[in-house]
Amino acid sequence: MPIRDAVRLRAAFPKSGLTYQSPFRVLHHQRRDKQVCDALLAAGYEITGPVITQLLINIFRIATPIVLSRASGESLWDVLGRVQRQIDWARGLSHTIFFELFTCLIEARYRWEKQPTEPYMNFELYNPAVLELIGFLDDVGDHAWDRRSSWILADAIIFNEMARGLDDDGNEDDNMDDEVDDIAMQDLNLDLYEDDDEDELVAGAIPPLARMQISHEEQSPQTVDDLCRSLLRNS
């Protein structure tokens, strides 16, 4: 997917009430955004603001009752697997990518809470998907005001720590690839892709999540799932 196509994903995502890690991507690596784009297009969805808004609303509406009914000691990794199976386009992603997408949205809300920007608490100006995200956090008892009280982010950080050094497709040049992509994207006119201004980034607010390098040739997704569950239970 060309860079001009990949930047559409970030541009189509809601901006009010969220602060992303980069103005050019949603996930931690550009090629991971590409995988999300590919899954959406393969399922017949256009990458536009209204479509993405509705799809994100659907994620949090599906996730809320599943998370609320989770068994004692069940990890976010396990719970999101059940959420993913109920979403048509998400079934085209690896579980690690869906996990990262979900937690990056939570991370973006936490980053915004740390340093709010316009429209501040004027919720009537928020994108409906962001309101759904906030409602999800309230319903499941996750508190964005205090990072230490967020069990979702705590689970995500644990997953990040145990998966560090792994990657879905074995690409060892992620950081270099993303630097090249971000530099190239700086030459693009983002106004072509979105109507409203970007919020300023809050650097270093929350550590990046799920920097993984899982080689499909060496490990199957089931093997990785089993490893993650085992480590989470023993953490």
C-alpha positions in Angstrom: 0.0 0.0 0.0 1.5 3.4 -1.0 2.2 5.9 1.7 -0.6 8.2 0.4 -3.1 5.3 1.0 -1.7 4.3 4.4 -2.0 7.9 5.8 -5.7 7.7 5.1 -6.2 5.4 8.1 -4.8 7.9 10.6 -6.6 10.8 8.9 -9.9 8.9 9.0 -9.7 8.1 12.8 -11.4 10.5 15.2 -9.3 13.3 16.6 -11.4 15.1 19.3 -10.5 13.8 22.8 -7.6 11.7 21.6 -3.9 12.3 21.2 -2.2 9.8 19.0 1.5 8.9 19.1 2.0 10.2 15.5 0.1 12.4 13.1 0.8 9.7 10.4 -0.2 6.4 12.0 -2.5 4.9 14.6 -0.5 1.8 15.6 3.2 1.6 16.5 4.5 0.7 13.1 3.4 2.0 9.7 3.1 -1.5 8.3 0.7 -2.4 11.1 -1.6 0.4 9.9 -1.3 -1.1 6.5 -2.5 -4.5 7.8 -5.6 -2.8 9.3 -6.2 -1.0 6.0 -5.8 -4.3 4.1 -8.3 -6.0 6.4 -10.9 -3.2 6.0 -10.6 -3.1 2.3 -10.8 -6.9 2.0 -14.0 -6.9 4.0 -15.5 -4.3 1.7 -15.2 -1.2 3.9 -14.0 2.2 2.6 -11.4 4.1 4.7 -13.3 7.2 5.4 -14.2 9.1 8.5 -17.8 8.1 8.7 -17.1 4.5 8.0 -14.2 4.3 10.6 -16.4 6.1 13.2 -19.1 3.5 12.9 -16.7 0.6 13.0 -15.0 1.9 16.1 -18.5 2.4 17.8 -19.2 -1.2 17.0 -15.9 -2.4 18.5 -16.6 -0.7 21.9 -20.3 -1.8 21.9 -19.3 -5.4 21.3 -16.4 -5.2 23.8 -18.4 -3.7 26.7 -20.5 -6.8 27.7 -17.7 -9.2 26.9 -15.2 -7.4 29.1 -17.8 -7.0 31.9 -18.5 -10.7 31.9 -14.8 -11.8 31.9 -13.9 -14.5 34.3 -11.8 -13.8 37.4 -8.1 -13.6 36.4 -8.9 -13.5 32.7 -6.5 -11.2 30.8 -7.3 -8.5 28.3 -5.5 -10.6 25.7 -8.1 -13.4 26.2 -11.1 -11.1 26.3 -10.2 -9.2 23.2 -9.9 -12.5 21.3 -13.6 -13.0 21.9 -14.3 -9.4 20.8 -12.3 -9.9 17.6 -14.2 -13.0 16.6 -17.5 -11.0 16.5 -16.2 -8.4 14.1 -16.1 -9.3 10.4 -13.2 -7.2 9.2 -11.2 -7.8 12.4 -11.2 -11.5 11.7 -8.8 -10.7 8.9 -6.2 -9.4 11.3 -3.8 -11.3 13.6 -4.8 -11.2 17.2 -1.7 -9.1 18.0 -2.6 -6.4 15.6 -6.2 -6.2 16.9 -4.9 -6.1 20.4 -2.6 -3.3 19.5 -5.3 -1.3 17.7 -7.6 -1.6 20.7 -5.0 -0.6 23.2 -3.6 2.2 21.1 -7.1 3.8 21.2 -7.1 3.5 25.0 -3.5 4.9 25.1 -4.6 7.9 22.9 -7.4 8.7 25.3 -5.0 8.5 28.3 -2.5 10.7 26.5 -5.2 13.3 25.9 -6.3 13.1 29.6 -2.8 13.9 30.6 -2.8 17.1 28.6 -6.3 18.0 27.3 -6.7 20.1 24.2 -9.7 21.5 22.4 -12.6 20.8 22.6 -11.7 19.9 26.2 -14.8 18.6 28.0 -17.3 19.9 25.5 -18.6 16.4 24.8 -21.2 17.6 22.3 -18.2 18.4 19.9 -16.7 14.9 20.3 -16.8 12.3 17.6 -19.4 9.6 18.5 -16.7 6.9 18.5 -14.8 8.8 21.2 -17.9 9.1 23.3 -18.4 5.3 22.9 -14.8 4.8 24.0 -15.3 7.0 27.1 -18.5 5.1 27.9 -16.7 1.8 27.6 -14.0 2.9 30.0 -16.6 4.1 32.5 -18.7 0.9 32.2 -15.7 -1.4 32.8 -14.3 0.7 35.6 -11.1 1.9 33.9 -10.0 5.3 35.0 -8.1 7.4 32.5 -7.3 10.1 35.0 -4.8 7.9 36.8 -2.6 5.6 34.7 -1.8 3.5 37.7 -5.5 2.6 38.2 -6.0 1.5 34.6 -6.2 -2.3 34.5 -6.5 -2.2 30.7 -3.3 -0.4 30.3 -1.6 -2.5 32.9 -2.5 -5.7 31.0 -1.3 -4.1 27.8 2.0 -3.1 29.3 2.5 -6.7 30.7 1.8 -8.0 27.2 4.2 -5.5 25.7 7.0 -6.7 28.1 6.5 -10.4 27.5 6.3 -9.9 23.8 9.1 -7.4 23.4 11.5 -8.4 20.6 8.8 -10.3 18.7 7.0 -9.2 15.5 4.2 -10.6 13.5 6.0 -10.9 10.2 9.7 -11.1 11.4 10.6 -7.6 10.0 13.7 -6.5 11.9 13.8 -3.0 10.4 10.6 -1.6 11.9 12.2 1.6 13.4 14.1 2.4 10.3 11.0 1.8 8.1 8.8 4.0 10.2 11.4 6.8 10.2 11.4 6.7 6.4 7.6 6.6 6.3 7.2 9.5 8.7 9.7 11.6 6.8 8.0 10.9 3.5 4.6 11.7 5.0 5.7 15.1 6.2 5.8 16.0 2.5 2.1 15.2 2.2 -0.7 17.8 2.5 -2.8 16.2 5.2 -5.6 18.6 4.5 -6.3 16.4 1.5 -7.3 13.7 3.8 -8.9 15.4 6.8 -10.9 18.5 7.5 -9.9 19.5 11.1 -6.5 20.3 12.6 -4.4 17.7 14.5 -4.0 17.9 18.2 -0.5 18.5 19.4 1.3 15.3 20.3 2.1 14.6 23.9 5.5 12.9 23.7 6.3 10.1 26.1 3.1 10.2 28.0 2.7 6.4 27.9 5.2 3.8 26.7 4.5 2.2 23.3 2.6 -1.0 23.6 3.0 -4.4 21.9 6.3 -3.9 20.0 6.3 -7.5 18.7 8.3 -9.5 16.2 6.6 -12.9 15.8 7.8 -14.9 12.9 5.1 -17.1 11.4 7.8 -19.4 10.2 9.0 -20.1 13.7 5.8 -19.9 15.8 2.1 -20.3 15.0 -0.4 -17.8 16.3 -1.8 -20.5 18.6 1.7 -21.1 20.1 2.0 -17.3 20.8 -1.5 -17.2 22.3 -0.6 -20.1 24.6 2.6 -18.4 25.7 0.9 -15.1 26.3 -1.8 -16.7 28.4 0.7 -18.6 30.5 2.9 -15.6 31.2 -0.1 -13.4 32.1 -1.4 -16.1 34.5 2.0 -16.2 36.2 2.6 -12.5 36.3 
